[in-house]
Amino acid sequence: MNRSLPRRVALFAVAGLIVSMWAFPVLWALLTSFKTERDVLAYPPTLVFAPTLANYREVLFGSSTILPNLWSSMVVSFSATLLTMLFAIPAAYALARLLPPVGLIIPYYLVLQRIGGLDTYSGLVVIYLTFSLPFAIWLMVSYFEDVPYEMEEAALLDRAGRLRALWYVILPQVRGGIAVTTVFVFLNAWNEFMFAVVLGGNKVRPVTVAMFNFISVEQTQWARLAAGAMVAMAPVILVGLLAQRHIVKGLTVGAVKGGGRR
């Protein structure tokens, strides 16, 4: 036990260093969001300042509000996540059980201009679907492959059928994997910028594009940009907290079952 103490201390020290490296930009952006533009541009940087909520009032209710853009991000991200999981779950199950590995070759690119989907929610969701669906299927296949065949065979012997076996036997075993995949797909859709700025427009403008408006050639409004970033991060943090238990279970189930096989 004494020998393991230095190892645990070193492990916690390394973990603390990694967490601090990740948390520093977030904490700095949080502090910046409560500063005035004068305090933001002060040199050397000021750590003691009078906090203000003016930036949050501006990005939420002022002329630079990002609330409509948050709605655009919500619609696109939730729709892309829902449709991706709707197609990914049966497709991953089929690839794991019914199709050869060559079936993993999935078309990745769709030409949006040919279907008239520019500056529409459906068009942007379809584009997000083309790169999130292959990822979700690839990730879900590994979870389905970890489910023992005997459980499914028992259900099939009881005349359950493929769909009933999938719903009542397989899906309860891969809930953690579904949670992990759902969160990853949602984060990819929420944080995406390139397709949104090119294929979106005045009607469909996600929050990642809206925050870019605070950056211009003449001036970068760092305080409002930081406040907008904090607001945009809130739904992502909420999703992570709500699905935390399932995420941890989903990330560890493969390792546990893999070790059991060996």
VEXDOKE-306703 format. One line per field, with one value per residue (C-alpha): residue number from 1; residue in three letters; chain; x, y, z. Coordinates in Angstrom, 2 decimals. Layout:
% VEXDOKE-306703
num = NUM;... $
residuo = ALA;... $
cadena = A;... $
x = X;... $
y = Y;... $
z = Z;... $
***
This chain:
% VEXDOKE-306703
num = 1;2;3;4;5;6;7;8;9;10;11;12;13;14;15;16;17;18;19;20;21;22;23;24;25;26;27;28;29;30;31;32;33;34;35;36;37;38;39;40;41;42;43;44;45;46;47;48;49;50;51;52;53;54;55;56;57;58;59;60;61;62;63;64;65;66;67;68;69;70;71;72;73;74;75;76;77;78;79;80;81;82;83;84;85;86;87;88;89;90;91;92;93;94;95;96;97;98;99;100;101;102;103;104;105;106;107;108;109;110;111;112;113;114;115;116;117;118;119;120;121;122;123;124;125;126;127;128;129;130;131;132;133;134;135;136;137;138;139;140;141;142;143;144;145;146;147;148;149;150;151;152;153;154;155;156;157;158;159;160;161;162;163;164;165;166;167;168;169;170;171;172;173;174;175;176;177;178;179;180;181;182;183;184;185;186;187;188;189;190;191;192;193;194;195;196;197;198;199;200;201;202;203;204;205;206;207;208;209;210;211;212;213;214;215;216;217;218;219;220;221;222;223;224;225;226;227;228;229;230;231;232;233;234;235;236;237;238;239;240;241;242;243;244;245;246;247;248;249;250;251;252;253;254;255;256;257;258;259;260;261;262 $
residuo = MET;ASN;ARG;SER;LEU;PRO;ARG;ARG;VAL;ALA;LEU;PHE;ALA;VAL;ALA;GLY;LEU;ILE;VAL;SER;MET;TRP;ALA;PHE;PRO;VAL;LEU;TRP;ALA;LEU;LEU;THR;SER;PHE;LYS;THR;GLU;ARG;ASP;VAL;LEU;ALA;TYR;PRO;PRO;THR;LEU;VAL;PHE;ALA;PRO;THR;LEU;ALA;ASN;TYR;ARG;GLU;VAL;LEU;PHE;GLY;SER;SER;THR;ILE;LEU;PRO;ASN;LEU;TRP;SER;SER;MET;VAL;VAL;SER;PHE;SER;ALA;THR;LEU;LEU;THR;MET;LEU;PHE;ALA;ILE;PRO;ALA;ALA;TYR;ALA;LEU;ALA;ARG;LEU;LEU;PRO;PRO;VAL;GLY;LEU;ILE;ILE;PRO;TYR;TYR;LEU;VAL;LEU;GLN;ARG;ILE;GLY;GLY;LEU;ASP;THR;TYR;SER;GLY;LEU;VAL;VAL;ILE;TYR;LEU;THR;PHE;SER;LEU;PRO;PHE;ALA;ILE;TRP;LEU;MET;VAL;SER;TYR;PHE;GLU;ASP;VAL;PRO;TYR;GLU;MET;GLU;GLU;ALA;ALA;LEU;LEU;ASP;ARG;ALA;GLY;ARG;LEU;ARG;ALA;LEU;TRP;TYR;VAL;ILE;LEU;PRO;GLN;VAL;ARG;GLY;GLY;ILE;ALA;VAL;THR;THR;VAL;PHE;VAL;PHE;LEU;ASN;ALA;TRP;ASN;GLU;PHE;MET;PHE;ALA;VAL;VAL;LEU;GLY;GLY;ASN;LYS;VAL;ARG;PRO;VAL;THR;VAL;ALA;MET;PHE;ASN;PHE;ILE;SER;VAL;GLU;GLN;THR;GLN;TRP;ALA;ARG;LEU;ALA;ALA;GLY;ALA;MET;VAL;ALA;MET;ALA;PRO;VAL;ILE;LEU;VAL;GLY;LEU;LEU;ALA;GLN;ARG;HIS;ILE;VAL;LYS;GLY;LEU;THR;VAL;GLY;ALA;VAL;LYS;GLY;GLY;GLY;ARG;ARG $
cadena = A;A;A;A;A;A;A;A;A;A;A;A;A;A;A;A;A;A;A;A;A;A;A;A;A;A;A;A;A;A;A;A;A;A;A;A;A;A;A;A;A;A;A;A;A;A;A;A;A;A;A;A;A;A;A;A;A;A;A;A;A;A;A;A;A;A;A;A;A;A;A;A;A;A;A;A;A;A;A;A;A;A;A;A;A;A;A;A;A;A;A;A;A;A;A;A;A;A;A;A;A;A;A;A;A;A;A;A;A;A;A;A;A;A;A;A;A;A;A;A;A;A;A;A;A;A;A;A;A;A;A;A;A;A;A;A;A;A;A;A;A;A;A;A;A;A;A;A;A;A;A;A;A;A;A;A;A;A;A;A;A;A;A;A;A;A;A;A;A;A;A;A;A;A;A;A;A;A;A;A;A;A;A;A;A;A;A;A;A;A;A;A;A;A;A;A;A;A;A;A;A;A;A;A;A;A;A;A;A;A;A;A;A;A;A;A;A;A;A;A;A;A;A;A;A;A;A;A;A;A;A;A;A;A;A;A;A;A;A;A;A;A;A;A;A;A;A;A;A;A;A;A;A;A;A;A;A;A;A;A;A;A $
x = 0.00;2.92;4.43;1.23;0.94;3.65;2.14;-1.32;0.10;1.90;-1.28;-3.36;-0.68;-0.65;-4.44;-4.59;-2.11;-4.15;-7.40;-5.82;-4.51;-8.04;-9.74;-7.47;-8.85;-12.41;-11.82;-10.02;-12.93;-15.33;-13.41;-13.22;-16.98;-17.43;-14.97;-15.50;-13.71;-11.30;-10.37;-10.03;-7.54;-5.58;-1.88;-0.68;-3.89;-5.89;-6.94;-8.74;-11.61;-15.21;-17.36;-20.24;-23.19;-23.46;-21.91;-24.46;-27.32;-26.02;-25.56;-28.89;-31.25;-29.37;-28.84;-26.19;-28.42;-27.58;-30.87;-32.17;-28.83;-29.09;-32.47;-30.91;-28.18;-30.76;-32.92;-29.98;-28.10;-31.10;-32.48;-29.11;-28.57;-32.07;-31.92;-28.35;-29.24;-32.46;-30.47;-27.24;-28.74;-30.34;-27.49;-24.83;-26.81;-27.08;-23.36;-22.45;-24.78;-25.87;-23.39;-19.68;-17.07;-17.07;-20.51;-18.81;-18.03;-20.69;-21.21;-19.89;-20.59;-23.89;-24.07;-26.49;-26.88;-28.59;-31.48;-32.08;-31.28;-29.20;-30.09;-32.62;-32.73;-33.32;-30.35;-27.92;-29.24;-28.68;-25.10;-24.48;-26.03;-23.50;-20.52;-22.11;-23.91;-20.77;-19.09;-22.11;-22.47;-18.76;-18.91;-22.12;-20.89;-18.28;-20.95;-23.25;-20.36;-19.70;-23.20;-23.02;-24.74;-26.31;-28.64;-29.96;-30.18;-32.29;-34.71;-34.83;-35.55;-38.51;-39.79;-39.05;-37.89;-35.02;-36.77;-38.17;-34.79;-33.14;-35.64;-36.05;-32.71;-29.91;-30.74;-30.86;-27.31;-25.93;-27.60;-24.20;-22.93;-26.04;-25.51;-21.84;-22.64;-25.53;-23.37;-20.52;-22.88;-24.56;-21.22;-20.01;-23.18;-23.22;-19.56;-19.50;-18.64;-17.41;-20.54;-22.76;-21.04;-20.94;-24.30;-26.32;-27.56;-29.89;-32.58;-30.36;-27.43;-26.10;-24.54;-21.00;-21.49;-23.20;-20.20;-18.00;-19.87;-18.05;-14.77;-14.11;-11.17;-11.57;-12.18;-12.67;-15.26;-13.55;-15.88;-19.06;-17.36;-16.48;-20.03;-21.47;-19.09;-20.20;-23.87;-23.14;-21.29;-24.19;-26.31;-23.23;-22.32;-25.96;-26.07;-22.79;-24.02;-27.34;-25.69;-22.61;-23.54;-24.34;-21.22;-18.91;-20.64;-20.48;-16.78;-15.86;-18.16;-16.02;-12.83;-14.52;-16.06;-12.92;-10.87;-13.41;-13.05;-9.33 $
y = 0.00;2.35;1.62;2.55;5.91;7.72;6.28;7.56;10.98;11.16;10.07;12.75;15.35;14.52;14.45;17.82;19.29;18.07;19.40;22.77;23.03;22.42;24.65;27.68;28.98;28.42;30.26;33.07;33.42;33.43;36.27;38.15;37.91;40.03;42.73;45.94;46.37;48.75;46.12;43.47;45.56;46.71;45.88;44.20;42.15;43.12;40.40;42.80;44.63;45.71;42.92;43.84;41.97;44.36;41.85;39.16;41.66;42.62;39.09;37.92;40.89;43.70;44.53;41.78;39.09;35.50;34.00;33.40;31.80;29.56;28.44;27.68;25.65;23.82;22.89;21.77;19.93;18.11;17.19;15.93;13.97;12.44;11.42;10.14;7.90;6.80;5.50;4.60;2.16;-0.26;0.24;-0.51;-3.56;-4.79;-4.25;-6.05;-9.01;-9.28;-7.59;-8.14;-5.51;-4.13;-2.72;-0.04;1.84;4.53;7.46;10.55;13.43;14.87;17.85;20.19;22.57;19.89;19.50;23.20;23.09;26.24;28.33;25.76;23.65;20.48;21.17;21.79;18.76;16.57;17.81;17.14;13.72;12.81;13.13;12.23;9.09;7.15;8.08;7.03;3.72;2.96;3.72;1.77;-1.34;-1.97;-1.87;-4.24;-6.65;-6.78;-8.11;-11.94;-13.82;-16.17;-13.46;-12.75;-16.42;-17.09;-14.35;-15.68;-19.20;-17.72;-16.42;-12.83;-11.82;-9.50;-6.24;-7.45;-8.94;-5.65;-3.60;-5.77;-7.60;-5.75;-2.08;-2.35;-3.77;-0.89;2.07;3.39;3.21;4.98;7.76;8.18;8.25;10.67;13.12;12.94;13.48;16.40;18.03;17.65;19.27;22.03;23.01;22.79;26.06;25.57;24.05;26.38;29.56;28.44;26.69;28.75;32.28;34.81;32.30;29.48;30.88;28.71;30.25;29.40;31.67;34.36;34.64;35.28;38.58;39.93;39.70;42.33;44.01;47.17;45.64;42.37;42.65;40.23;40.72;40.07;37.20;35.62;36.15;34.58;31.65;31.08;31.12;28.76;26.35;26.09;23.57;21.43;21.33;20.53;17.61;16.28;16.47;14.79;11.92;11.63;8.31;6.66;8.14;6.68;3.31;3.38;4.25;1.44;-1.37;-2.22;-2.54;-4.71;-7.08;-7.15;-8.20;-10.91;-12.40;-12.71 $
z = 0.00;0.77;-2.62;-4.42;-2.62;-4.68;-7.86;-6.93;-6.01;-9.36;-11.18;-9.44;-10.15;-13.87;-13.98;-12.20;-14.66;-17.64;-16.15;-15.38;-18.95;-20.24;-17.69;-17.99;-21.34;-20.12;-16.84;-18.66;-21.10;-18.15;-16.48;-19.79;-20.23;-17.07;-18.16;-20.08;-23.38;-21.64;-19.06;-21.77;-23.76;-20.68;-20.66;-18.59;-18.11;-15.05;-12.64;-10.28;-11.99;-11.46;-12.98;-15.27;-16.78;-19.72;-22.11;-21.24;-21.54;-24.98;-26.35;-24.90;-25.22;-27.01;-30.66;-30.88;-29.39;-30.23;-29.00;-32.58;-33.40;-30.35;-31.68;-35.07;-33.39;-31.28;-34.28;-36.44;-33.67;-32.18;-35.61;-36.85;-33.62;-33.65;-37.31;-36.96;-34.02;-35.73;-38.70;-36.89;-34.37;-36.89;-39.38;-36.76;-35.61;-39.21;-39.86;-36.64;-37.18;-40.80;-43.16;-43.97;-42.97;-46.52;-45.71;-43.63;-46.86;-46.62;-48.99;-47.21;-49.48;-50.81;-53.07;-51.29;-54.20;-56.30;-53.87;-53.28;-49.60;-49.15;-46.08;-44.83;-41.71;-43.71;-45.98;-43.12;-41.21;-44.28;-44.56;-40.87;-41.34;-44.03;-41.71;-38.37;-39.54;-40.61;-37.33;-35.26;-37.12;-36.75;-33.03;-32.40;-34.24;-31.54;-28.81;-30.67;-31.28;-27.52;-26.81;-26.54;-29.36;-26.84;-25.55;-29.03;-29.96;-26.87;-27.92;-31.49;-30.22;-28.33;-31.70;-30.81;-34.30;-35.16;-34.32;-31.00;-30.06;-30.92;-28.90;-25.81;-25.57;-27.41;-26.83;-23.00;-23.16;-25.25;-23.51;-22.45;-26.02;-27.31;-24.74;-25.71;-29.44;-28.94;-27.00;-29.53;-32.47;-30.72;-29.88;-33.46;-34.78;-32.15;-32.63;-36.43;-38.19;-41.75;-43.30;-41.26;-42.46;-46.11;-46.49;-44.00;-44.50;-42.94;-41.95;-40.67;-38.72;-35.86;-32.80;-33.93;-36.94;-34.85;-32.51;-35.53;-35.94;-32.90;-34.86;-37.49;-39.21;-37.16;-33.74;-31.93;-29.17;-26.81;-23.86;-25.87;-27.67;-24.32;-23.01;-26.15;-25.80;-22.20;-23.27;-26.18;-23.87;-21.42;-23.42;-24.09;-20.39;-19.50;-21.95;-20.56;-16.97;-17.75;-19.63;-17.42;-15.81;-19.13;-20.77;-18.12;-18.38;-22.17;-22.26;-19.85;-21.00;-24.03;-22.00;-19.35;-21.88;-23.99;-20.96;-20.17;-23.65;-23.33 $
***
